[in-house]
């Protein structure tokens, strides 16, 4: 199923290069059980999220290290987290793609994160947004970059999108370093409204993507 022909916006407003939870991949009654595995990378298994991922999400969002840069953008409480998970599942059902539940290929029954592309609106900008969060145990190994490169490949090489953008708080140095390592460049700022810090806007165009080498993702050090 294709993406719309408009710029892809990746929102990393509060997302450090880490994200995660732990879950079994074979749940018989989950909403998207019929969906196949969405993708494989060198080290990762990417599959649609499930209703049974809720406990993992709740635990992830309760980790202050994970939400260090994204408290305002993090669902507060079980009900809000459930609503976000259901929005992810509904997106998969409507479009056939969306945020992935992520595990390592060597340990496919244990989730280490969530991330991917989804239609959203951030600070008045509509498009496909990139999201990711990983468990602290998965940080510093280039896994967020590996997932993002796979998502970019789908957007540019398969869906022929013109650009991918990312919004990140100025204080989130690890994510900014990750975005720059992916070939993204600063383009401006996004205002999230009165009282909220403006986010930096990064962009990667299809032309730049085509010209970039695509080596193994660089490791970005992160100290919680």
Secondary structure, 3 states (H helix, E strand, C coil): CCCCCCCEEEECCCCCCCECCCCCCCCCCCCCCCCCCCEECCCEEEEECCHHHHHHHHHHHCCCCCCCCCCCCCCCCHHHHHHHHHHHHHHHHHHCCCEEEEEECCEEEEEEEEEEEEEEEECCEEEEEEEEEECHHHCCCCHHHHHHHHHHHHHHHHCCCCEEEEEEECCCHHHHHHHHHCCCEEEEEECCCCCCCCEEEEEEEHHHHHHCCCCCCCCCCCCC
